[in-house]
Amino acid sequence: MVIEDARSQAAEEGHSSQEALLSDGAVTFDDYEASVGAYITCVTERGFQVDGPVLNPADNELLLLQVLDGNTTNAASAQADTDCRSRHVNLVEGAYRALTEPRMEPALIEETNRCLDSEGLDYSGDEFKFEDYFPAGVEDSKRLEMVSSCVSQSLYELHPNLPFVALGF
């Protein structure tokens, strides 16, 4: 249902590249990667460079990338990003993420747990994704801040060249 809804929306909005990727009723990492490739082409055709894509070690699901401004204004790059994402990525990415279980890379879990130990924060040891560190939900803003900080620090220690960190549920 998720894929068909995304495919229908892509057809209605005239996003033919996404419609084609979703038309077989499945969405794979290769489909997602192809949509990101079309996005990069779209952005570079508008005169911008893209940093990435890099698979996010925090979920092994999301491809991280960002538009580099070059000699133009932030507003222009933001508009290119928004337009190209809408045309080539958003629906495929949404379907892919809805059907794929996020999973932190093992080294990141180990490093995050070491950080949490040093901060005196409890965890079960059974965590394999970011949200697992919040068994009661995110009502505890101090815990959210501390865990987010530990994951971010650990990500940059393990992967110093990441364009940015993306954490979430």
C-alpha positions, 0 to 999 in steps of 0.5 A, a space after each residue: 500500500 505504501 509503495 502504491 500510494 507513493 507511485 500514485 502520488 508521483 503520477 499525479 504530480 508528474 514525477 515520472 522518474 519516481 513513478 518509474 522506480 515505484 512501478 514494479 511494486 517494490 522499492 529497494 536500496 538500488 531504487 532509492 540510490 537511483 532517485 538520489 542519482 537523479 536528484 544529483 543530476 538535477 542539482 548539478 544541472 542548476 549549477 550546484 555541486 553536491 557533497 555526498 551521498 554517504 550512507 548514514 551510519 546512524 541508520 544504514 538507511 538514509 543517504 546523506 548529502 548536501 548542496 554546496 552553494 558555490 558562488 550563488 546565494 543560499 536561497 538559490 541552492 535551497 530552492 534547487 534542493 527543494 525542487 529536485 528532492 520533490 521531483 526525484 527523491 521524496 516519494 521513493 525515499 519515503 516508501 523505502 524508509 517506511 519499509 526498511 528497518 533502520 540499524 546503527 552500524 555496530 561500531 557506532 553502537 559500541 562507541 555510543 555506549 562507551 559515551 553513555 557509560 562515561 555520562 552515567 546514562 543507563 541503556 539496555 545493551 540491546 539497542 540497534 537503532 537510535 530510537 531504542 535508546 528511548 524506551 519511554 519515548 522522547 518525553 525526557 528531553 535531557 536524555 534525548 539531548 545526552 543520547 543525541 550528543 553521544 551518537 553525534 560525537 561517536 559518528 564524527 569520531 568514527 566518520 570525520 568526513 560526514 557532511 552532517 549527522 542525521 538522527 531521528 525516529 
